[in-house]
Amino acid sequence: MKKNMGGADRMIRIIIALVVGALYYFKVVEGTLAIVLLAFAVIFLFTSFINFCPLYSLFGINTCKIKK
């Protein structure tokens, strides 16, 4: 897997995942919506930690800065 996710993109995903986790913890979202949002939050965290997003590679997007 080649890295295709930049630092800003990773931080945005982590913040979104933390916000969703907080919304679930404080019971702002419940039920099926909460499960769906938590699933997306887990995916966001996982892709942030491995610096690779399968959808980015599918669409040819690369936000990672090229090192020379």
Steps between C-alpha positions, in 0.01 A plus 500: 500500500637834399417792727240729347384708797660824620534632852213747484267234363600262779436760770158585357402133500620451858309808619182381325537156659550654846195724456286203397630304799413788733151532347442132565646514853276791599200331336438774245470233230339163568369196322582411142646842423745461787614160374552631146690807624718288729582268211612799292700633796685168534574498128623862518731416791634186333573673169660792686742276685608307190515813276305325226145547377368243250250749358780746428685240296179409319444862392870583457515750786827554686524759779841378620786740434765355273844473661794578277 
